[in-house]
Amino acid sequence: MAPHVREEDKSTSRQPLEDRQQLLDFLLGGARPSADWGVGLETEKQVVDRQTGEAVDYLRIRGLLERLDGIGGWEGFREEGQLLGLRGKRSSVTLEPGGQLELSGKFCCDIHCSWRDLNRYRQHILTMGHELGLLFLGLGSQPFTPLEQIAWLPKPRYAIMGPYMSRTGDIGQRMMKQTAGTQVNLDFSDEADCMRKLRTAQLLSPVGYALFANSPLLDGKPSGHLSTRGEIWSRTDPDRCGLIGPLLAPDAGLDAYVDYALDVPLYFIQRNDAYVDLTQRRLTFREFFERGWQGERAILADWNLHLSTLFPEVRLRPQVEIRTADSLPPRYTAAVAAFYKGLLYRESGLTRVESLLGELSEEAFRDLYRASWTTGLKTQIGDANLGEIAAELVSAARKSLGQQFLDGDSGADEGVFLDVVDELLETGETLAEQLLQRWGGTRAERLQVLLDHCGYARG
């Protein structure tokens, strides 16, 4: 959930919010000409004990961060004296509530750059992690450790978010402690381009769940879903998760996104470097913006912080962040970026998505969306299934990426990163189904299956 590292980003000001246009302008501040478009990749992974497969506690993860501090230009950052991540010129390393490790790489000119960035990071964490007996898994759900046995990361914001999520959904705390995903960040040129990309990315969400499903386990056994992470997110918080209905309309403007964000209750604001808990009041940002709270008026930093606590399938931060894919084995990670960059950075890709998925009624689309994380590529859509739709879209993305290379928008053809999904499309079996076919035996045998399936390996 960490923001992407982009070299020209500047700290958000404490400018008071006086009118709605400031909210819109902040989001439109992410616009840039197409010649300057890039791509960002965020990867989360489960951190488990190499011998048992159980989630490791904060002290062991802190030991990893301490060893990485000062390597590759990273410097540790702390909250209330606790080491909670690393920042560098090229990337940042942060921790999710249950100790999941996330890399937010710099915004790159193309996916080849992102892939190099990811591989440099991978070698660092693997070397240090091996010495500490840690194993890193590209898996969307914690495979063994029950929720109540995973300690909270000592991060102040999680002390507020955790209790609130226990009130807004039946398994929101599982999302925080037990899931891991892959996010892609993309640029836009203006409001119309932004809204079209937001809509198209939402239309792609069932395909994204089906194609990149990789979390069929929970509490040591099959969960009944190919993307357990998708099911968990759907039961976390209806105010801030899932699809943004108004954005499915082809004529939706940025006002629709602002209205959505304004009507989500606040978790907190920051004053004097401390979080102020607002969850007991269920105060929406609209109410805070219009009337204030206990003498405090909304500032631009509050808006930026609030936007970071919205977790729909696609959001603005202020780049377009697509959040559907599970955490994946390393070699599949760049395929997520290639899939979305191919389809959203050319007219041909946008048009193909709209023709295949844009004509469904909202009810039919939501049914497809909900089914996608359970039946995967076999999910029916009319006379076809999501595997057939995904094959057409992967083909369209590959052609688009080839054209982007010919147009000089990338240093080399990024279509090669889609090659790994060809087997999934040919067989119609997701990574989750491949894992389930091998699942069984002793704990040691199951841990070896996980290592083979999605483990981060040195070399």
Kinemage of the C-alpha trace (Angstrom):
@kinemage 1
@onewidth
@group {chain A} dominant
@subgroup {mainchain}
@vectorlist {calphas} color= white
{ca met a 1} P 0.000 0.000 0.000
{ca ala a 2} L 3.021 2.270 -0.028
{ca pro a 3} L 3.116 5.121 -2.557
{ca his a 4} L 5.396 4.765 -5.526
{ca val a 5} L 8.792 6.401 -5.628
{ca arg a 6} L 8.825 9.047 -8.324
{ca glu a 7} L 11.790 11.357 -8.322
{ca glu a 8} L 9.834 14.536 -9.004
{ca asp a 9} L 7.288 13.892 -6.247
{ca lys a 10} L 7.209 16.602 -3.581
{ca ser a 11} L 5.886 16.461 -0.056
{ca thr a 12} L 2.254 17.418 0.299
{ca ser a 13} L 1.787 20.925 1.678
{ca arg a 14} L -0.227 21.961 4.668
{ca gln a 15} L -2.286 24.213 2.438
{ca pro a 16} L -5.811 24.687 3.873
{ca leu a 17} L -8.624 23.306 1.751
{ca glu a 18} L -11.031 26.072 0.833
{ca asp a 19} L -12.896 24.707 -2.187
{ca arg a 20} L -13.588 21.510 -4.083
{ca gln a 21} L -11.366 22.502 -6.996
{ca gln a 22} L -8.299 21.958 -4.812
{ca leu a 23} L -9.298 18.302 -4.423
{ca leu a 24} L -9.637 17.909 -8.177
{ca asp a 25} L -6.421 19.788 -8.891
{ca phe a 26} L -4.459 17.535 -6.544
{ca leu a 27} L -5.558 14.466 -8.499
{ca leu a 28} L -5.025 16.126 -11.870
{ca gly a 29} L -1.523 17.009 -10.717
{ca gly a 30} L -0.584 13.467 -11.704
{ca ala a 31} L -1.248 14.202 -15.403
{ca arg a 32} L 1.714 14.278 -17.770
{ca pro a 33} L 2.230 14.170 -21.548
{ca ser a 34} L 2.296 10.700 -23.094
{ca ala a 35} L 5.982 11.108 -23.975
{ca asp a 36} L 6.705 11.128 -20.224
{ca trp a 37} L 4.540 8.153 -19.261
{ca gly a 38} L 6.149 5.435 -17.204
{ca val a 39} L 5.239 2.339 -15.231
{ca gly a 40} L 5.497 1.427 -11.570
{ca leu a 41} L 5.424 -2.011 -9.988
{ca glu a 42} L 4.716 -2.825 -6.342
{ca thr a 43} L 5.250 -6.348 -5.075
{ca glu a 44} L 4.221 -7.749 -1.702
{ca lys a 45} L 5.375 -11.104 -0.419
{ca gln a 46} L 4.747 -13.359 2.546
{ca val a 47} L 7.686 -13.706 4.961
{ca val a 48} L 7.752 -17.104 6.690
{ca asp a 49} L 10.112 -19.241 8.711
{ca arg a 50} L 12.214 -21.435 6.441
{ca gln a 51} L 11.728 -24.515 8.617
{ca thr a 52} L 8.055 -24.293 9.565
{ca gly a 53} L 6.399 -21.997 7.012
{ca glu a 54} L 4.815 -19.985 9.817
{ca ala a 55} L 4.588 -16.200 9.643
{ca val a 56} L 7.546 -14.576 11.381
{ca asp a 57} L 7.273 -11.898 14.033
{ca tyr a 58} L 8.319 -8.278 13.842
{ca leu a 59} L 11.627 -8.796 15.648
{ca arg a 60} L 12.872 -11.119 12.903
{ca ile a 61} L 11.670 -8.794 10.148
{ca arg a 62} L 13.316 -5.886 11.919
{ca gly a 63} L 16.531 -7.884 11.850
{ca leu a 64} L 16.191 -8.118 8.070
{ca leu a 65} L 15.619 -4.375 7.740
{ca glu a 66} L 18.612 -3.657 9.945
{ca arg a 67} L 20.849 -5.697 7.665
{ca leu a 68} L 19.464 -4.019 4.546
{ca asp a 69} L 19.832 -0.516 5.993
{ca gly a 70} L 22.615 1.203 4.067
{ca ile a 71} L 22.658 -1.308 1.186
{ca gly a 72} L 21.732 -0.113 -2.309
{ca gly a 73} L 21.196 3.425 -1.061
{ca trp a 74} L 18.432 2.430 1.364
{ca glu a 75} L 18.095 4.208 4.678
{ca gly a 76} L 15.863 3.047 7.488
{ca phe a 77} L 12.874 5.067 8.680
{ca arg a 78} L 11.186 4.778 12.033
{ca glu a 79} L 7.906 5.556 13.709
{ca glu a 80} L 7.858 5.944 17.471
{ca gly a 81} L 11.371 4.518 17.531
{ca gln a 82} L 10.523 1.330 15.605
{ca leu a 83} L 12.304 0.517 12.334
{ca leu a 84} L 9.453 0.030 9.862
{ca gly a 85} L 10.952 0.329 6.396
{ca leu a 86} L 13.652 1.613 4.084
{ca arg a 87} L 13.733 4.516 1.652
{ca gly a 88} L 16.068 5.010 -1.269
{ca lys a 89} L 16.411 6.949 -4.496
{ca arg a 90} L 15.323 3.952 -6.580
{ca ser a 91} L 12.826 2.216 -4.311
{ca ser a 92} L 11.286 1.869 -0.876
{ca val a 93} L 10.726 -1.193 1.284
{ca thr a 94} L 7.738 -1.167 3.622
{ca leu a 95} L 5.859 -3.607 5.831
{ca glu a 96} L 2.199 -4.544 5.775
{ca pro a 97} L 0.269 -5.132 9.037
{ca gly a 98} L 1.122 -8.837 9.365
{ca gly a 99} L 4.764 -8.371 8.385
{ca gln a 100} L 4.372 -8.851 4.631
{ca leu a 101} L 7.285 -7.224 2.805
{ca glu a 102} L 6.619 -4.774 -0.033
{ca leu a 103} L 8.884 -3.217 -2.622
{ca ser a 104} L 7.701 -0.010 -4.257
{ca gly a 105} L 10.125 0.494 -7.111
{ca lys a 106} L 10.807 3.819 -8.762
{ca phe a 107} L 8.548 4.925 -11.583
{ca cys a 108} L 10.393 3.544 -14.605
{ca cys a 109} L 10.452 4.357 -18.297
{ca asp a 110} L 9.488 0.766 -19.115
{ca ile a 111} L 8.969 -2.679 -17.565
{ca his a 112} L 12.528 -3.780 -18.325
{ca cys a 113} L 13.679 -1.053 -15.918
{ca ser a 114} L 11.141 -2.200 -13.304
{ca trp a 115} L 12.297 -5.799 -13.712
{ca arg a 116} L 15.937 -4.866 -13.166
{ca asp a 117} L 14.927 -2.882 -10.085
{ca leu a 118} L 12.985 -5.850 -8.710
{ca asn a 119} L 15.851 -8.265 -9.319
{ca arg a 120} L 18.378 -6.054 -7.532
{ca tyr a 121} L 16.051 -5.908 -4.550
{ca arg a 122} L 15.412 -9.639 -4.680
{ca gln a 123} L 19.099 -10.490 -4.423
{ca his a 124} L 19.510 -8.191 -1.422
{ca ile a 125} L 16.596 -9.605 0.570
{ca leu a 126} L 17.430 -13.209 -0.303
{ca thr a 127} L 21.023 -12.941 0.826
{ca met a 128} L 20.115 -11.328 4.127
{ca gly a 129} L 16.966 -13.383 4.608
{ca his a 130} L 18.778 -16.678 4.125
{ca glu a 131} L 21.142 -15.802 6.957
{ca leu a 132} L 18.124 -15.163 9.203
{ca gly a 133} L 16.247 -18.349 8.260
{ca leu a 134} L 13.558 -16.497 6.319
{ca leu a 135} L 11.669 -17.613 3.222
{ca phe a 136} L 9.844 -15.233 0.881
{ca leu a 137} L 6.732 -16.431 -0.941
{ca gly a 138} L 4.972 -14.810 -3.912
{ca leu a 139} L 1.588 -16.005 -2.651
{ca gly a 140} L -1.598 -14.016 -2.174
{ca ser a 141} L -2.568 -15.486 1.206
{ca gln a 142} L -0.673 -16.662 4.263
{ca pro a 143} L -0.574 -20.460 3.826
{ca phe a 144} L -0.369 -21.776 7.397
{ca thr a 145} L -0.552 -19.323 10.296
{ca pro a 146} L -4.039 -18.548 11.703
{ca leu a 147} L -5.076 -14.929 12.040
{ca glu a 148} L -4.927 -14.806 15.826
{ca gln a 149} L -1.336 -16.078 15.843
{ca ile a 150} L -0.035 -13.250 13.641
{ca ala a 151} L 1.024 -10.256 15.718
{ca trp a 152} L 0.286 -6.714 14.581
{ca leu a 153} L 3.161 -4.725 13.201
{ca pro a 154} L 3.959 -1.899 15.674
{ca lys a 155} L 2.822 0.853 13.339
{ca pro a 156} L 0.500 3.525 14.790
{ca arg a 157} L -1.916 3.650 11.848
{ca tyr a 158} L -2.576 -0.106 12.093
{ca ala a 159} L -3.619 0.260 15.727
{ca ile a 160} L -6.477 2.422 14.406
{ca met a 161} L -7.286 0.540 11.202
{ca gly a 162} L -7.375 -2.939 12.747
{ca pro a 163} L -10.194 -2.437 15.274
{ca tyr a 164} L -12.194 -0.419 12.733
{ca met a 165} L -11.998 -3.213 10.160
{ca ser a 166} L -13.398 -5.671 12.677
{ca arg a 167} L -16.557 -3.537 12.635
{ca thr a 168} L -16.925 -2.925 8.878
{ca gly a 169} L -16.610 -6.504 7.577
{ca asp a 170} L -16.367 -10.025 8.903
{ca ile a 171} L -12.784 -10.739 7.748
{ca gly a 172} L -11.123 -7.358 7.261
{ca gln a 173} L -8.307 -8.163 9.659
{ca arg a 174} L -7.443 -11.174 7.504
{ca met a 175} L -6.879 -8.740 4.647
{ca met a 176} L -4.410 -6.801 6.739
{ca lys a 177} L -2.468 -9.688 8.224
{ca gln a 178} L -2.770 -12.554 5.754
{ca thr a 179} L -2.911 -11.228 2.193
{ca ala a 180} L -0.359 -9.939 -0.308
{ca gly a 181} L -0.821 -8.465 -3.773
{ca thr a 182} L 0.825 -7.018 -6.854
{ca gln a 183} L 0.035 -3.452 -7.934
{ca val a 184} L 0.736 -1.626 -11.190
{ca asn a 185} L 0.919 2.174 -11.472
{ca leu a 186} L 0.295 3.937 -14.783
{ca asp a 187} L 0.147 7.521 -16.035
{ca phe a 188} L -2.582 9.556 -17.702
{ca ser a 189} L -2.539 12.723 -19.804
{ca asp a 190} L -5.692 14.582 -18.761
{ca glu a 191} L -9.046 14.105 -17.054
{ca ala a 192} L -10.684 12.256 -19.961
{ca asp a 193} L -7.738 9.879 -20.295
{ca cys a 194} L -7.663 9.335 -16.530
{ca met a 195} L -11.335 8.426 -16.315
{ca arg a 196} L -11.172 6.105 -19.311
{ca lys a 197} L -8.252 4.264 -17.744
{ca leu a 198} L -10.010 4.021 -14.396
{ca arg a 199} L -13.099 2.568 -16.071
{ca thr a 200} L -11.114 0.187 -18.265
{ca ala a 201} L -9.039 -1.032 -15.318
{ca gln a 202} L -12.269 -1.755 -13.412
{ca leu a 203} L -13.654 -3.635 -16.415
{ca leu a 204} L -10.480 -5.737 -16.383
{ca ser a 205} L -10.817 -6.701 -12.707
{ca pro a 206} L -12.556 -10.084 -13.301
{ca val a 207} L -9.899 -10.975 -15.874
{ca gly a 208} L -7.160 -9.852 -13.495
{ca tyr a 209} L -8.481 -12.064 -10.701
{ca ala a 210} L -8.846 -15.037 -13.026
{ca leu a 211} L -5.509 -14.693 -14.818
{ca phe a 212} L -3.433 -13.928 -11.716
{ca ala a 213} L -5.242 -16.046 -9.091
{ca asn a 214} L -2.629 -17.396 -6.691
{ca ser a 215} L -4.088 -17.647 -3.198
{ca pro a 216} L -6.094 -20.869 -2.817
{ca leu a 217} L -4.983 -21.571 0.768
{ca leu a 218} L -5.867 -20.245 4.193
{ca asp a 219} L -5.066 -21.645 7.633
{ca gly a 220} L -3.232 -24.601 6.105
{ca lys a 221} L -5.981 -25.880 3.824
{ca pro a 222} L -7.811 -25.036 0.577
{ca ser a 223} L -10.203 -22.144 1.089
{ca gly a 224} L -12.644 -22.907 -1.733
{ca his a 225} L -11.432 -19.908 -3.741
{ca leu a 226} L -8.652 -19.608 -6.293
{ca ser a 227} L -8.047 -16.044 -5.122
{ca thr a 228} L -8.826 -16.157 -1.423
{ca arg a 229} L -7.456 -12.643 -1.366
{ca gly a 230} L -10.293 -11.535 -3.671
{ca glu a 231} L -12.885 -13.041 -1.345
{ca ile a 232} L -11.274 -11.447 1.700
{ca trp a 233} L -11.168 -7.987 0.113
{ca ser a 234} L -14.850 -8.291 -0.809
{ca arg a 235} L -15.693 -8.733 2.882
{ca thr a 236} L -13.394 -6.071 4.333
{ca asp a 237} L -15.117 -2.678 4.086
{ca pro a 238} L -17.834 -1.844 1.537
{ca asp a 239} L -17.162 1.890 1.915
{ca arg a 240} L -13.610 1.763 0.582
{ca cys a 241} L -13.075 -1.595 -1.187
{ca gly a 242} L -14.207 -3.299 -4.397
{ca leu a 243} L -15.642 -1.592 -7.456
{ca ile a 244} L -16.558 2.090 -7.638
{ca gly a 245} L -19.982 1.854 -9.274
{ca pro a 246} L -20.253 5.382 -10.729
{ca leu a 247} L -16.911 4.945 -12.516
{ca leu a 248} L -18.337 2.121 -14.641
{ca ala a 249} L -20.377 4.723 -16.564
{ca pro a 250} L -18.618 5.744 -19.815
{ca asp a 251} L -19.393 9.425 -19.200
{ca ala a 252} L -18.115 9.558 -15.599
{ca gly a 253} L -15.837 12.498 -14.813
{ca leu a 254} L -13.269 13.051 -12.102
{ca asp a 255} L -16.020 14.564 -9.943
{ca ala a 256} L -17.354 11.014 -9.536
{ca tyr a 257} L -14.063 9.845 -8.027
{ca val a 258} L -13.901 12.883 -5.741
{ca asp a 259} L -17.481 12.258 -4.569
{ca tyr a 260} L -16.617 8.634 -3.855
{ca ala a 261} L -13.573 9.644 -1.788
{ca leu a 262} L -15.427 12.412 0.042
{ca asp a 263} L -18.101 10.011 1.275
{ca val a 264} L -15.709 7.431 2.756
{ca pro a 265} L -15.301 7.753 6.546
{ca leu a 266} L -11.922 8.932 7.776
{ca tyr a 267} L -9.569 6.620 9.628
{ca phe a 268} L -7.424 9.443 10.990
{ca ile a 269} L -5.640 12.710 10.385
{ca gln a 270} L -2.084 13.597 11.381
{ca arg a 271} L -1.251 16.468 13.682
{ca asn a 272} L 2.154 17.097 15.295
{ca asp a 273} L 3.446 13.852 13.738
{ca ala a 274} L 0.788 11.809 15.539
{ca tyr a 275} L -2.312 10.041 14.238
{ca val a 276} L -5.644 11.331 15.530
{ca asp a 277} L -8.208 8.499 15.577
{ca leu a 278} L -11.532 9.468 13.974
{ca thr a 279} L -13.008 5.998 13.518
{ca gln a 280} L -15.440 6.221 16.442
{ca arg a 281} L -17.242 9.146 14.803
{ca arg a 282} L -17.537 7.724 11.265
{ca leu a 283} L -16.788 11.235 10.067
{ca thr a 284} L -16.643 11.347 6.268
{ca phe a 285} L -14.058 13.470 4.534
{ca arg a 286} L -16.930 15.527 3.110
{ca glu a 287} L -18.097 16.420 6.615
{ca phe a 288} L -14.549 17.214 7.727
{ca phe a 289} L -13.943 19.295 4.591
{ca glu a 290} L -17.156 21.296 4.990
{ca arg a 291} L -17.372 21.733 8.779
{ca gly a 292} L -14.040 20.759 10.287
{ca trp a 293} L -13.682 18.827 13.527
{ca gln a 294} L -12.927 20.139 17.028
{ca gly a 295} L -11.328 23.267 15.636
{ca glu a 296} L -9.255 21.432 13.018
{ca arg a 297} L -9.734 22.334 9.358
{ca ala a 298} L -8.918 20.022 6.474
{ca ile a 299} L -5.575 20.579 4.757
{ca leu a 300} L -4.154 19.141 1.556
{ca ala a 301} L -2.049 16.655 3.526
{ca asp a 302} L -5.293 15.251 5.014
{ca trp a 303} L -6.699 14.685 1.529
{ca asn a 304} L -3.526 12.922 0.423
{ca leu a 305} L -3.521 10.723 3.541
{ca his a 306} L -7.207 9.910 3.131
{ca leu a 307} L -6.692 8.869 -0.499
{ca ser a 308} L -4.055 6.388 0.716
{ca thr a 309} L -6.689 4.652 2.870
{ca leu a 310} L -9.038 3.870 -0.033
{ca phe a 311} L -8.652 0.320 -1.346
{ca pro a 312} L -10.816 -0.161 -4.458
{ca glu a 313} L -9.698 -2.308 -7.386
{ca val a 314} L -8.266 0.821 -9.019
{ca arg a 315} L -7.486 4.166 -7.389
{ca leu a 316} L -5.689 7.460 -7.943
{ca arg a 317} L -2.557 8.219 -5.889
{ca pro a 318} L -2.479 10.420 -8.103
{ca gln a 319} L -1.260 7.952 -10.780
{ca val a 320} L -3.677 5.156 -11.740
{ca glu a 321} L -2.970 2.250 -9.365
{ca ile a 322} L -4.404 -1.156 -10.309
{ca arg a 323} L -4.683 -3.482 -7.320
{ca thr a 324} L -6.380 -6.686 -8.469
{ca ala a 325} L -3.573 -9.251 -8.904
{ca asp a 326} L -2.449 -11.594 -6.147
{ca ser a 327} L 1.165 -11.776 -5.058
{ca leu a 328} L 2.846 -14.009 -7.620
{ca pro a 329} L 5.960 -16.110 -8.207
{ca pro a 330} L 8.751 -13.714 -9.204
{ca arg a 331} L 8.766 -14.595 -12.903
{ca tyr a 332} L 5.051 -13.748 -13.214
{ca thr a 333} L 5.258 -10.354 -11.530
{ca ala a 334} L 6.259 -8.328 -14.588
{ca ala a 335} L 3.464 -9.990 -16.586
{ca val a 336} L 0.940 -8.027 -14.527
{ca ala a 337} L 2.573 -4.756 -15.538
{ca ala a 338} L 2.811 -5.877 -19.173
{ca phe a 339} L -0.865 -6.871 -19.273
{ca tyr a 340} L -2.152 -3.536 -18.017
{ca lys a 341} L 0.415 -1.321 -19.735
{ca gly a 342} L -0.278 -3.007 -23.037
{ca leu a 343} L -4.021 -2.546 -22.777
{ca leu a 344} L -4.192 0.919 -21.213
{ca tyr a 345} L -1.427 2.748 -23.101
{ca arg a 346} L -2.835 2.389 -26.609
{ca glu a 347} L -6.228 3.077 -28.168
{ca ser a 348} L -6.318 -0.440 -29.619
{ca gly a 349} L -6.072 -1.990 -26.151
{ca leu a 350} L -8.638 0.291 -24.551
{ca thr a 351} L -11.092 -0.330 -27.382
{ca arg a 352} L -10.638 -4.120 -27.158
{ca val a 353} L -11.419 -4.164 -23.445
{ca glu a 354} L -14.477 -1.994 -23.944
{ca ser a 355} L -15.784 -4.196 -26.761
{ca leu a 356} L -15.392 -7.409 -24.739
{ca leu a 357} L -16.527 -6.250 -21.305
{ca gly a 358} L -18.025 -2.771 -21.574
{ca glu a 359} L -21.453 -3.753 -22.833
{ca leu a 360} L -22.410 -5.890 -19.830
{ca ser a 361} L -25.078 -4.544 -17.504
{ca glu a 362} L -23.726 -3.496 -14.113
{ca glu a 363} L -25.525 -6.434 -12.487
{ca ala a 364} L -24.037 -8.939 -14.940
{ca phe a 365} L -20.605 -7.398 -14.573
{ca arg a 366} L -20.734 -7.572 -10.779
{ca asp a 367} L -21.779 -11.239 -10.973
{ca leu a 368} L -18.802 -11.918 -13.239
{ca tyr a 369} L -16.525 -10.013 -10.883
{ca arg a 370} L -17.648 -11.994 -7.828
{ca ala a 371} L -17.309 -15.338 -9.602
{ca ser a 372} L -13.846 -14.630 -10.996
{ca trp a 373} L -11.882 -15.317 -7.814
{ca thr a 374} L -13.645 -18.663 -7.281
{ca thr a 375} L -13.844 -20.244 -10.743
{ca gly a 376} L -10.940 -18.403 -12.352
{ca leu a 377} L -10.378 -18.777 -16.076
{ca lys a 378} L -13.322 -21.184 -16.311
{ca thr a 379} L -15.805 -18.482 -15.238
{ca gln a 380} L -18.557 -18.234 -17.832
{ca ile a 381} L -19.324 -14.986 -19.637
{ca gly a 382} L -22.071 -15.536 -22.202
{ca asp a 383} L -20.981 -18.287 -24.597
{ca ala a 384} L -17.316 -17.875 -23.636
{ca asn a 385} L -15.263 -18.034 -20.448
{ca leu a 386} L -12.742 -15.700 -18.867
{ca gly a 387} L -9.891 -17.831 -20.173
{ca glu a 388} L -10.958 -17.117 -23.747
{ca ile a 389} L -11.470 -13.425 -22.979
{ca ala a 390} L -8.074 -13.282 -21.278
{ca ala a 391} L -6.398 -14.902 -24.301
{ca glu a 392} L -7.809 -12.222 -26.595
{ca leu a 393} L -6.723 -9.475 -24.224
{ca val a 394} L -3.215 -10.865 -23.740
{ca ser a 395} L -2.866 -10.973 -27.521
{ca ala a 396} L -4.035 -7.361 -27.747
{ca ala a 397} L -1.640 -6.325 -24.971
{ca arg a 398} L 1.292 -8.062 -26.680
{ca lys a 399} L 0.584 -6.284 -29.969
{ca ser a 400} L 0.262 -2.956 -28.193
{ca leu a 401} L 3.577 -3.402 -26.384
{ca gly a 402} L 5.245 -4.250 -29.678
{ca gln a 403} L 3.888 -1.038 -31.147
{ca gln a 404} L 5.029 0.941 -28.119
{ca phe a 405} L 8.556 -0.334 -28.749
{ca leu a 406} L 8.401 0.569 -32.432
{ca asp a 407} L 7.175 4.036 -31.463
{ca gly a 408} L 10.184 4.482 -29.194
{ca asp a 409} L 8.174 4.420 -25.952
{ca ser a 410} L 10.200 1.559 -24.447
{ca gly a 411} L 13.821 0.473 -24.643
{ca ala a 412} L 12.929 -3.063 -25.756
{ca asp a 413} L 9.745 -4.976 -26.561
{ca glu a 414} L 7.932 -5.609 -23.265
{ca gly a 415} L 5.688 -8.276 -24.786
{ca val a 416} L 8.218 -10.911 -23.690
{ca phe a 417} L 6.966 -10.511 -20.136
{ca leu a 418} L 3.600 -11.974 -21.185
{ca asp a 419} L 5.119 -15.257 -22.353
{ca val a 420} L 4.781 -16.836 -18.888
{ca val a 421} L 0.969 -16.641 -18.977
{ca asp a 422} L 0.695 -18.583 -22.246
{ca glu a 423} L 0.680 -21.938 -20.436
{ca leu a 424} L -2.101 -20.754 -18.132
{ca leu a 425} L -4.195 -19.739 -21.121
{ca glu a 426} L -3.485 -22.935 -23.040
{ca thr a 427} L -4.498 -25.203 -20.151
{ca gly a 428} L -7.153 -22.970 -18.602
{ca glu a 429} L -5.618 -23.689 -15.200
{ca thr a 430} L -4.564 -20.886 -12.894
{ca leu a 431} L -1.467 -20.862 -10.731
{ca ala a 432} L -3.831 -21.507 -7.814
{ca glu a 433} L -5.102 -24.721 -9.421
{ca gln a 434} L -1.557 -25.850 -10.152
{ca leu a 435} L -0.713 -25.390 -6.479
{ca leu a 436} L -3.812 -27.248 -5.297
{ca gln a 437} L -2.943 -30.244 -7.491
{ca arg a 438} L 0.327 -30.661 -5.590
{ca trp a 439} L -0.934 -29.763 -2.135
{ca gly a 440} L -0.698 -32.468 0.522
{ca gly a 441} L 1.668 -34.547 2.616
{ca thr a 442} L 3.588 -33.522 5.702
{ca arg a 443} L 4.266 -29.914 6.672
{ca ala a 444} L 7.790 -30.240 5.276
{ca glu a 445} L 6.440 -31.621 1.989
{ca arg a 446} L 3.864 -28.854 1.688
{ca leu a 447} L 6.496 -26.238 2.443
{ca gln a 448} L 8.642 -27.656 -0.347
{ca val a 449} L 5.650 -27.452 -2.690
{ca leu a 450} L 5.328 -23.768 -1.813
{ca leu a 451} L 9.027 -23.164 -2.316
{ca asp a 452} L 8.871 -24.774 -5.756
{ca his a 453} L 5.669 -22.985 -6.681
{ca cys a 454} L 6.261 -19.416 -5.525
{ca gly a 455} L 9.434 -19.163 -3.484
{ca tyr a 456} L 11.940 -16.415 -4.094
{ca ala a 457} L 15.255 -18.114 -4.894
{ca arg a 458} L 18.790 -16.810 -5.070
{ca gly a 459} L 20.702 -16.699 -8.346
